[in-house]
Amino acid sequence: MSDKQLSRDPARADIVRLIPALRAFARTFCRNPTDADDLVQETLMKALANLDKFERGTKLKSWLFTIMRNTFYTRSKVLGREAPGLEECVSGDSPMEATQEVQTRAREVQRALAKLPPHYREVLTLVAILGESYESAAEICNVAVGTVKSRLNRARHQILLELGEDD
């Protein structure tokens, strides 16, 4: 879409500006970057097709995150019945471990995040990584604010336990 077209339609321009946040949120659902990009693309297609249903005055970011979340869970139900093989089995190559301490720690954190239940990982990503408010995260996840706080606390505790830093 050209800059001229975006300037005529501010809602579409706002959607374009939110793509990086959508990509970050998609990574909480999909470990594979390609799958995350596919989820973002599907979310954008649905959002643009239903832009007339967006209520002006509400948060566009929350609306998009809700579409993504629902799209992911709908897709998961379908894929759960298909049960594809693991990626690691395809190549036979095992990845080389990084020797740098920072990269090693980053991988440990990624593994710890991956071990979290999806509802904990989702709240942790929304609040701690993307900076959403408790209220906004509650709206996106369709739960009470207290539930968001509880899940966030439990997610942080589990991450610290997994990293061996729970003092």
CNS distance restraints for C-alpha pairs under 8 A (distance, minus, plus):
assign (resid   1 and name CA) (resid   5 and name CA) 6.35 0.50 0.50
assign (resid   1 and name CA) (resid   6 and name CA) 6.85 0.50 0.50
assign (resid   2 and name CA) (resid   6 and name CA) 6.34 0.50 0.50
assign (resid   3 and name CA) (resid   7 and name CA) 6.10 0.50 0.50
assign (resid   4 and name CA) (resid   8 and name CA) 6.59 0.50 0.50
assign (resid   5 and name CA) (resid   9 and name CA) 6.57 0.50 0.50
assign (resid   6 and name CA) (resid  10 and name CA) 6.31 0.50 0.50
assign (resid   6 and name CA) (resid  12 and name CA) 6.24 0.50 0.50
assign (resid   6 and name CA) (resid  13 and name CA) 5.07 0.50 0.50
assign (resid   7 and name CA) (resid  13 and name CA) 6.99 0.50 0.50
assign (resid   9 and name CA) (resid  13 and name CA) 6.52 0.50 0.50
assign (resid  10 and name CA) (resid  14 and name CA) 6.13 0.50 0.50
assign (resid  11 and name CA) (resid  15 and name CA) 6.30 0.50 0.50
assign (resid  12 and name CA) (resid  16 and name CA) 6.29 0.50 0.50
assign (resid  12 and name CA) (resid  48 and name CA) 7.68 0.50 0.50
assign (resid  13 and name CA) (resid  17 and name CA) 6.35 0.50 0.50
assign (resid  14 and name CA) (resid  18 and name CA) 6.37 0.50 0.50
assign (resid  14 and name CA) (resid  60 and name CA) 7.91 0.50 0.50
assign (resid  15 and name CA) (resid  19 and name CA) 6.63 0.50 0.50
assign (resid  15 and name CA) (resid  60 and name CA) 7.66 0.50 0.50
assign (resid  18 and name CA) (resid  22 and name CA) 6.24 0.50 0.50
assign (resid  18 and name CA) (resid  61 and name CA) 6.97 0.50 0.50
assign (resid  19 and name CA) (resid  23 and name CA) 6.11 0.50 0.50
assign (resid  19 and name CA) (resid  40 and name CA) 7.76 0.50 0.50
assign (resid  20 and name CA) (resid  24 and name CA) 6.28 0.50 0.50
assign (resid  21 and name CA) (resid  25 and name CA) 6.15 0.50 0.50
assign (resid  21 and name CA) (resid 130 and name CA) 7.17 0.50 0.50
assign (resid  22 and name CA) (resid  26 and name CA) 6.00 0.50 0.50
assign (resid  22 and name CA) (resid  40 and name CA) 6.27 0.50 0.50
assign (resid  22 and name CA) (resid  64 and name CA) 7.76 0.50 0.50
assign (resid  22 and name CA) (resid  65 and name CA) 7.02 0.50 0.50
assign (resid  23 and name CA) (resid  27 and name CA) 6.42 0.50 0.50
assign (resid  23 and name CA) (resid  36 and name CA) 6.75 0.50 0.50
assign (resid  23 and name CA) (resid  37 and name CA) 6.70 0.50 0.50
assign (resid  23 and name CA) (resid  40 and name CA) 6.17 0.50 0.50
assign (resid  24 and name CA) (resid  28 and name CA) 7.15 0.50 0.50
assign (resid  24 and name CA) (resid 130 and name CA) 7.78 0.50 0.50
assign (resid  25 and name CA) (resid  29 and name CA) 7.33 0.50 0.50
assign (resid  25 and name CA) (resid  65 and name CA) 7.62 0.50 0.50
assign (resid  25 and name CA) (resid 122 and name CA) 8.00 0.50 0.50
assign (resid  25 and name CA) (resid 125 and name CA) 6.93 0.50 0.50
assign (resid  25 and name CA) (resid 126 and name CA) 7.27 0.50 0.50
assign (resid  25 and name CA) (resid 130 and name CA) 7.80 0.50 0.50
assign (resid  26 and name CA) (resid  30 and name CA) 6.18 0.50 0.50
assign (resid  26 and name CA) (resid  36 and name CA) 5.04 0.50 0.50
assign (resid  26 and name CA) (resid  37 and name CA) 7.46 0.50 0.50
assign (resid  26 and name CA) (resid  39 and name CA) 6.54 0.50 0.50
assign (resid  26 and name CA) (resid  40 and name CA) 6.55 0.50 0.50
assign (resid  26 and name CA) (resid  68 and name CA) 7.52 0.50 0.50
assign (resid  27 and name CA) (resid  31 and name CA) 6.04 0.50 0.50
assign (resid  27 and name CA) (resid  32 and name CA) 7.72 0.50 0.50
assign (resid  27 and name CA) (resid  33 and name CA) 6.98 0.50 0.50
assign (resid  27 and name CA) (resid  36 and name CA) 5.57 0.50 0.50
assign (resid  28 and name CA) (resid 121 and name CA) 6.60 0.50 0.50
assign (resid  28 and name CA) (resid 122 and name CA) 6.26 0.50 0.50
assign (resid  28 and name CA) (resid 125 and name CA) 6.77 0.50 0.50
assign (resid  29 and name CA) (resid  36 and name CA) 7.34 0.50 0.50
assign (resid  29 and name CA) (resid  72 and name CA) 7.31 0.50 0.50
assign (resid  29 and name CA) (resid 118 and name CA) 7.47 0.50 0.50
assign (resid  29 and name CA) (resid 122 and name CA) 7.67 0.50 0.50
assign (resid  30 and name CA) (resid  35 and name CA) 5.99 0.50 0.50
assign (resid  30 and name CA) (resid  36 and name CA) 5.21 0.50 0.50
assign (resid  31 and name CA) (resid  35 and name CA) 7.58 0.50 0.50
assign (resid  31 and name CA) (resid  36 and name CA) 7.33 0.50 0.50
assign (resid  32 and name CA) (resid  36 and name CA) 6.34 0.50 0.50
assign (resid  33 and name CA) (resid  37 and name CA) 6.16 0.50 0.50
assign (resid  34 and name CA) (resid  38 and name CA) 6.20 0.50 0.50
assign (resid  35 and name CA) (resid  39 and name CA) 6.19 0.50 0.50
assign (resid  36 and name CA) (resid  40 and name CA) 6.28 0.50 0.50
assign (resid  37 and name CA) (resid  41 and name CA) 6.14 0.50 0.50
assign (resid  38 and name CA) (resid  42 and name CA) 6.11 0.50 0.50
assign (resid  39 and name CA) (resid  43 and name CA) 6.05 0.50 0.50
assign (resid  39 and name CA) (resid  68 and name CA) 7.02 0.50 0.50
assign (resid  39 and name CA) (resid  71 and name CA) 7.61 0.50 0.50
assign (resid  39 and name CA) (resid  72 and name CA) 7.05 0.50 0.50
assign (resid  40 and name CA) (resid  44 and name CA) 6.11 0.50 0.50
assign (resid  40 and name CA) (resid  68 and name CA) 7.18 0.50 0.50
assign (resid  41 and name CA) (resid  45 and name CA) 6.16 0.50 0.50
assign (resid  42 and name CA) (resid  46 and name CA) 6.23 0.50 0.50
assign (resid  42 and name CA) (resid  71 and name CA) 7.78 0.50 0.50
assign (resid  43 and name CA) (resid  47 and name CA) 6.04 0.50 0.50
assign (resid  43 and name CA) (resid  64 and name CA) 7.15 0.50 0.50
assign (resid  43 and name CA) (resid  67 and name CA) 6.14 0.50 0.50
assign (resid  43 and name CA) (resid  68 and name CA) 5.25 0.50 0.50
assign (resid  43 and name CA) (resid  71 and name CA) 6.98 0.50 0.50
assign (resid  44 and name CA) (resid  48 and name CA) 5.99 0.50 0.50
assign (resid  44 and name CA) (resid  64 and name CA) 7.91 0.50 0.50
assign (resid  45 and name CA) (resid  49 and name CA) 6.07 0.50 0.50
assign (resid  46 and name CA) (resid  50 and name CA) 6.10 0.50 0.50
assign (resid  46 and name CA) (resid  67 and name CA) 7.62 0.50 0.50
assign (resid  47 and name CA) (resid  51 and name CA) 5.64 0.50 0.50
assign (resid  47 and name CA) (resid  64 and name CA) 6.80 0.50 0.50
assign (resid  47 and name CA) (resid  67 and name CA) 7.30 0.50 0.50
assign (resid  50 and name CA) (resid  54 and name CA) 7.15 0.50 0.50
assign (resid  54 and name CA) (resid  60 and name CA) 7.74 0.50 0.50
assign (resid  54 and name CA) (resid  63 and name CA) 7.61 0.50 0.50
assign (resid  59 and name CA) (resid  63 and name CA) 6.36 0.50 0.50
assign (resid  60 and name CA) (resid  64 and name CA) 6.15 0.50 0.50
assign (resid  61 and name CA) (resid  65 and name CA) 6.09 0.50 0.50
assign (resid  62 and name CA) (resid  66 and name CA) 6.04 0.50 0.50
assign (resid  62 and name CA) (resid 136 and name CA) 6.73 0.50 0.50
assign (resid  62 and name CA) (resid 137 and name CA) 7.95 0.50 0.50
assign (resid  62 and name CA) (resid 139 and name CA) 7.28 0.50 0.50
assign (resid  62 and name CA) (resid 140 and name CA) 5.66 0.50 0.50
assign (resid  63 and name CA) (resid  67 and name CA) 6.32 0.50 0.50
assign (resid  63 and name CA) (resid 140 and name CA) 7.40 0.50 0.50
assign (resid  64 and name CA) (resid  68 and name CA) 6.21 0.50 0.50
assign (resid  65 and name CA) (resid  69 and name CA) 6.05 0.50 0.50
assign (resid  65 and name CA) (resid 140 and name CA) 6.34 0.50 0.50
assign (resid  66 and name CA) (resid  70 and name CA) 6.11 0.50 0.50
assign (resid  66 and name CA) (resid 140 and name CA) 5.15 0.50 0.50
assign (resid  66 and name CA) (resid 141 and name CA) 7.20 0.50 0.50
assign (resid  67 and name CA) (resid  71 and name CA) 5.97 0.50 0.50
assign (resid  68 and name CA) (resid  72 and name CA) 6.05 0.50 0.50
assign (resid  69 and name CA) (resid  73 and name CA) 6.31 0.50 0.50
assign (resid  69 and name CA) (resid 141 and name CA) 7.93 0.50 0.50
assign (resid  70 and name CA) (resid  74 and name CA) 6.05 0.50 0.50
assign (resid  71 and name CA) (resid  75 and name CA) 6.01 0.50 0.50
assign (resid  72 and name CA) (resid  76 and name CA) 6.00 0.50 0.50
assign (resid  73 and name CA) (resid  77 and name CA) 6.31 0.50 0.50
assign (resid  74 and name CA) (resid  78 and name CA) 6.68 0.50 0.50
assign (resid  75 and name CA) (resid  79 and name CA) 6.11 0.50 0.50
assign (resid  76 and name CA) (resid  80 and name CA) 5.68 0.50 0.50
assign (resid  77 and name CA) (resid  81 and name CA) 6.95 0.50 0.50
assign (resid  78 and name CA) (resid  82 and name CA) 7.14 0.50 0.50
assign (resid  79 and name CA) (resid  83 and name CA) 6.45 0.50 0.50
assign (resid  85 and name CA) (resid  89 and name CA) 7.34 0.50 0.50
assign (resid  86 and name CA) (resid  90 and name CA) 7.22 0.50 0.50
assign (resid  87 and name CA) (resid  91 and name CA) 7.32 0.50 0.50
assign (resid  88 and name CA) (resid  92 and name CA) 6.45 0.50 0.50
assign (resid  88 and name CA) (resid  93 and name CA) 7.63 0.50 0.50
assign (resid  88 and name CA) (resid  94 and name CA) 7.64 0.50 0.50
assign (resid  97 and name CA) (resid 104 and name CA) 7.64 0.50 0.50
assign (resid  98 and name CA) (resid 103 and name CA) 6.20 0.50 0.50
assign (resid  98 and name CA) (resid 104 and name CA) 6.09 0.50 0.50
assign (resid  99 and name CA) (resid 103 and name CA) 7.58 0.50 0.50
assign (resid  99 and name CA) (resid 104 and name CA) 7.10 0.50 0.50
assign (resid 100 and name CA) (resid 104 and name CA) 6.30 0.50 0.50
assign (resid 101 and name CA) (resid 105 and name CA) 6.12 0.50 0.50
assign (resid 102 and name CA) (resid 106 and name CA) 6.10 0.50 0.50
assign (resid 103 and name CA) (resid 107 and name CA) 6.24 0.50 0.50
assign (resid 104 and name CA) (resid 108 and name CA) 6.33 0.50 0.50
assign (resid 105 and name CA) (resid 109 and name CA) 6.25 0.50 0.50
assign (resid 106 and name CA) (resid 110 and name CA) 6.18 0.50 0.50
assign (resid 107 and name CA) (resid 111 and name CA) 6.10 0.50 0.50
assign (resid 108 and name CA) (resid 112 and name CA) 6.12 0.50 0.50
assign (resid 108 and name CA) (resid 163 and name CA) 7.07 0.50 0.50
assign (resid 109 and name CA) (resid 113 and name CA) 6.10 0.50 0.50
assign (resid 109 and name CA) (resid 159 and name CA) 7.57 0.50 0.50
assign (resid 109 and name CA) (resid 163 and name CA) 7.24 0.50 0.50
assign (resid 110 and name CA) (resid 114 and name CA) 6.10 0.50 0.50
assign (resid 111 and name CA) (resid 115 and name CA) 6.30 0.50 0.50
assign (resid 112 and name CA) (resid 116 and name CA) 6.73 0.50 0.50
assign (resid 112 and name CA) (resid 158 and name CA) 8.00 0.50 0.50
assign (resid 112 and name CA) (resid 159 and name CA) 5.66 0.50 0.50
assign (resid 112 and name CA) (resid 162 and name CA) 5.86 0.50 0.50
assign (resid 112 and name CA) (resid 163 and name CA) 7.07 0.50 0.50
assign (resid 113 and name CA) (resid 121 and name CA) 6.50 0.50 0.50
assign (resid 113 and name CA) (resid 159 and name CA) 6.75 0.50 0.50
assign (resid 114 and name CA) (resid 121 and name CA) 7.75 0.50 0.50
assign (resid 116 and name CA) (resid 120 and name CA) 6.15 0.50 0.50
assign (resid 116 and name CA) (resid 121 and name CA) 5.74 0.50 0.50
assign (resid 116 and name CA) (resid 155 and name CA) 6.87 0.50 0.50
assign (resid 116 and name CA) (resid 158 and name CA) 7.37 0.50 0.50
assign (resid 116 and name CA) (resid 159 and name CA) 7.77 0.50 0.50
assign (resid 117 and name CA) (resid 121 and name CA) 6.25 0.50 0.50
assign (resid 118 and name CA) (resid 122 and name CA) 5.93 0.50 0.50
assign (resid 119 and name CA) (resid 123 and name CA) 6.38 0.50 0.50
assign (resid 119 and name CA) (resid 151 and name CA) 7.52 0.50 0.50
assign (resid 120 and name CA) (resid 124 and name CA) 6.08 0.50 0.50
assign (resid 120 and name CA) (resid 151 and name CA) 5.37 0.50 0.50
assign (resid 120 and name CA) (resid 152 and name CA) 6.43 0.50 0.50
assign (resid 120 and name CA) (resid 154 and name CA) 7.39 0.50 0.50
assign (resid 120 and name CA) (resid 155 and name CA) 5.34 0.50 0.50
assign (resid 121 and name CA) (resid 125 and name CA) 6.04 0.50 0.50
assign (resid 121 and name CA) (resid 155 and name CA) 6.88 0.50 0.50
assign (resid 122 and name CA) (resid 126 and name CA) 6.19 0.50 0.50
assign (resid 123 and name CA) (resid 127 and name CA) 6.04 0.50 0.50
assign (resid 123 and name CA) (resid 128 and name CA) 7.99 0.50 0.50
assign (resid 123 and name CA) (resid 137 and name CA) 6.69 0.50 0.50
assign (resid 123 and name CA) (resid 141 and name CA) 7.89 0.50 0.50
assign (resid 123 and name CA) (resid 148 and name CA) 6.42 0.50 0.50
assign (resid 123 and name CA) (resid 151 and name CA) 6.71 0.50 0.50
assign (resid 123 and name CA) (resid 152 and name CA) 5.98 0.50 0.50
assign (resid 124 and name CA) (resid 128 and name CA) 5.36 0.50 0.50
assign (resid 124 and name CA) (resid 129 and name CA) 6.89 0.50 0.50
assign (resid 124 and name CA) (resid 151 and name CA) 7.81 0.50 0.50
assign (resid 124 and name CA) (resid 152 and name CA) 5.48 0.50 0.50
assign (resid 124 and name CA) (resid 155 and name CA) 6.59 0.50 0.50
assign (resid 124 and name CA) (resid 156 and name CA) 7.61 0.50 0.50
assign (resid 125 and name CA) (resid 129 and name CA) 4.82 0.50 0.50
assign (resid 125 and name CA) (resid 130 and name CA) 6.07 0.50 0.50
assign (resid 126 and name CA) (resid 130 and name CA) 5.02 0.50 0.50
assign (resid 126 and name CA) (resid 131 and name CA) 6.28 0.50 0.50
assign (resid 126 and name CA) (resid 132 and name CA) 5.46 0.50 0.50
assign (resid 126 and name CA) (resid 137 and name CA) 6.20 0.50 0.50
assign (resid 127 and name CA) (resid 131 and name CA) 4.81 0.50 0.50
assign (resid 127 and name CA) (resid 132 and name CA) 4.70 0.50 0.50
assign (resid 127 and name CA) (resid 133 and name CA) 6.16 0.50 0.50
assign (resid 127 and name CA) (resid 134 and name CA) 6.75 0.50 0.50
assign (resid 127 and name CA) (resid 137 and name CA) 6.81 0.50 0.50
assign (resid 127 and name CA) (resid 152 and name CA) 7.88 0.50 0.50
assign (resid 128 and name CA) (resid 132 and name CA) 7.63 0.50 0.50
assign (resid 132 and name CA) (resid 136 and name CA) 6.03 0.50 0.50
assign (resid 132 and name CA) (resid 137 and name CA) 6.14 0.50 0.50
assign (resid 133 and name CA) (resid 137 and name CA) 6.13 0.50 0.50
assign (resid 134 and name CA) (resid 138 and name CA) 6.02 0.50 0.50
assign (resid 134 and name CA) (resid 145 and name CA) 5.95 0.50 0.50
assign (resid 134 and name CA) (resid 148 and name CA) 6.41 0.50 0.50
assign (resid 134 and name CA) (resid 149 and name CA) 7.03 0.50 0.50
assign (resid 135 and name CA) (resid 139 and name CA) 6.23 0.50 0.50
assign (resid 135 and name CA) (resid 145 and name CA) 5.79 0.50 0.50
assign (resid 136 and name CA) (resid 140 and name CA) 6.21 0.50 0.50
assign (resid 137 and name CA) (resid 141 and name CA) 6.03 0.50 0.50
assign (resid 137 and name CA) (resid 145 and name CA) 7.85 0.50 0.50
assign (resid 137 and name CA) (resid 148 and name CA) 6.95 0.50 0.50
assign (resid 138 and name CA) (resid 142 and name CA) 5.63 0.50 0.50
assign (resid 138 and name CA) (resid 143 and name CA) 5.01 0.50 0.50
assign (resid 138 and name CA) (resid 144 and name CA) 5.60 0.50 0.50
assign (resid 138 and name CA) (resid 145 and name CA) 5.25 0.50 0.50
assign (resid 138 and name CA) (resid 147 and name CA) 7.69 0.50 0.50
assign (resid 138 and name CA) (resid 148 and name CA) 5.95 0.50 0.50
assign (resid 139 and name CA) (resid 143 and name CA) 6.63 0.50 0.50
assign (resid 139 and name CA) (resid 144 and name CA) 7.90 0.50 0.50
assign (resid 143 and name CA) (resid 147 and name CA) 6.33 0.50 0.50
assign (resid 143 and name CA) (resid 148 and name CA) 7.12 0.50 0.50
assign (resid 144 and name CA) (resid 148 and name CA) 6.63 0.50 0.50
assign (resid 145 and name CA) (resid 149 and name CA) 6.39 0.50 0.50
assign (resid 146 and name CA) (resid 150 and name CA) 6.10 0.50 0.50
assign (resid 147 and name CA) (resid 151 and name CA) 6.02 0.50 0.50
assign (resid 148 and name CA) (resid 152 and name CA) 6.01 0.50 0.50
assign (resid 149 and name CA) (resid 153 and name CA) 6.15 0.50 0.50
assign (resid 150 and name CA) (resid 154 and name CA) 6.20 0.50 0.50
assign (resid 151 and name CA) (resid 155 and name CA) 5.92 0.50 0.50
assign (resid 152 and name CA) (resid 156 and name CA) 6.15 0.50 0.50
assign (resid 153 and name CA) (resid 157 and name CA) 6.18 0.50 0.50
assign (resid 154 and name CA) (resid 158 and name CA) 6.10 0.50 0.50
assign (resid 155 and name CA) (resid 159 and name CA) 6.15 0.50 0.50
assign (resid 156 and name CA) (resid 160 and name CA) 6.25 0.50 0.50
assign (resid 157 and name CA) (resid 161 and name CA) 6.19 0.50 0.50
assign (resid 157 and name CA) (resid 166 and name CA) 7.34 0.50 0.50
assign (resid 158 and name CA) (resid 162 and name CA) 6.05 0.50 0.50
assign (resid 159 and name CA) (resid 163 and name CA) 6.17 0.50 0.50
assign (resid 160 and name CA) (resid 164 and name CA) 6.03 0.50 0.50
assign (resid 160 and name CA) (resid 165 and name CA) 4.99 0.50 0.50
assign (resid 160 and name CA) (resid 166 and name CA) 5.17 0.50 0.50
assign (resid 161 and name CA) (resid 165 and name CA) 5.97 0.50 0.50
assign (resid 161 and name CA) (resid 166 and name CA) 5.18 0.50 0.50
